[in-house]
Amino acid sequence: MSQFSFDAQPTAALFDHQGAVFALGDGAVRFASGERVDAHDGPVLSAAIHPSGEGVVTGGDDGKLVWSRREDAGQLAAAKGAWIDAVATSPASGLIAFSAGRTVTVLDVKDPAFRRTFEHERTVSGLAFDPKGRRLAAATYGGAALWFARIEKQKPTFLKWAGSHTGVTFSPDGNFVVTTMQDAQLHGWRLKDSKDMRMGGYPSKVRAMAFLSKGALLATSGAQGTVLWPFVGANGPMGKEATEIGYDAGSQVLLVAAALDHAKLAAGLSDGRVWVAEPAAQGLNYIRADRGAPIAALAMSPDGTRVAWADEDGEAGVSTL
């Protein structure tokens, strides 16, 4: 395992095609290979892997959208006087989306002149592209807005559910949208008929969710163990019960990460531990067994062979499974 100590609290961990990347609260982007980029004047608030697979796109409270690579960094856009709260990217379409307040902007990495702007009634807190990168979901108060990412003038499809929606994802088959909420619950919709899926029962707010097993399972944080929702068949989790693995009454799962094409998931706990498991197998593999500060960032490589983690004190590591 490689270990690191950062001078600021990590805000995100990711894997690009070369290795692990950490975004920090002091505005820096740190690569596990040793490089450092000072991307922002202030904390990094949001991060996603660039559509090319090289480096990360980050948004900060300085209103800048920056593409950081190991050799250099460049500003892609700016939102004057606003924080960039959410970033989403699509390797399938080459699009980048970011939100600043109520405004979502879409860029195309292959066309510097391309720009689409979508306005919402309330602040946008989360963004996600569908698997083909053609539609964009924006989590906001009252539900999620669905936009065609390249069309300039349009009225979005709005998936309604009362409350503040903080994050959003599409299922890997593109048939469902799921949001995290300010309340201790998820909410989902089947897109073909906008049918609601109530996904509650959590003791605390859900901060992270990740699909694994080729989209058959959705893992989430927000409980004493990792909660798993089944997404098999045309109805997804409708009428089905969630299961839980890794239950520990003395801690909470704050973050989860997974490799979509593999049956592996990682969980970062409130007591600083990190474990990896395969839901169909027995037992947990603690890749960080020592207790410490709560885990603040977590990622699994797409091939399911490495996990990057970092805690609130700036201690971080990359483990090979």
C-alpha positions, 0 to 999 in steps of 0.5 A: 500500500502507498501512503500519503499525508496531505496538509489539507482535507481531501474532498475527492479521490478518483482514478484516471487511466494512470492512477489515483488522484486526490482533490484537496480543500486547499485547492490542490490536485495531488497525483499518487505518482507525486505531481501536484497542481494548484488548481484553485484559490480555495477548496475543490468542491467537485471533481470528475475524471476528464472524458479523455481519461487523463486527469481530473476536471474540478470545480471550486469556490473560486468559480473556476472549472479546471482540467488538471493533468500531471504535467499542467493545468488549464482553466476550462470555464468560469462562473463569476461570483458563484461556486461550482458545486457539481461536475459530471463528465462523459467519456461516451460523448466527450461532454463536461457539465458543471453547475453554479447556483441554478445554472448548468453549463455543458461543454464539449472537449472537441469543440471549444465553441460549444456551450449549452446553458440550462436554467433551473428554479432552484440550486442544482446540487448534483449532475450525472450523464446517462451511459451514452452521454446524451442526457443530463440529470440535474438534482435540485429541490423538488426532484431531478431535471432531465435535459438533452445535453446538446440541444440548445432550446428545450423544456426539461422533463422534470421527475418530481418528488418533494424535498431537496435532492443532493446527488443523482445517478443513472443506472448503467442500462439507462432505465432508472434515475436515482437521487440522494436526498437531504433527508435520510433516503434515496428516491428513484424513477423508472424512466419509461413511465416516470414511476416512483421508487421509494428507497428509504429506511436509512438512519442517516443521510446518504452521501454516496452510491455506486453501481457494481456487478454490471449494474445488478446492484446499487451500493449506498452509504448512510447506515451501519453497513453498506446497503445494497439495492437490486437492479435486476429486470425491468422493475429494478428495486420496485417491490424488493427489499434492500440487503446490508453487508458489513454491519457494525453497530459502532460505526457508520458507512460514510462513503462507498465505491465500486467497480461497475463491471466487477462484484467488488465494493469498498466502504469508508467508515466514520471511525477511519477504517476501510473495507472491501468485500464481494457481496456474494462472498463471506467476510470483509477485507480491511485494507485500513484496519486502524481507527482514525479520522472519518473517511472523507474520500474513496474510489475504486479503480475501474478494473477493481484492482485498487482502492484510494482512500483519504480521511479528514486529517489528510492521511491517505493511501492507495491499496492493491487488492 
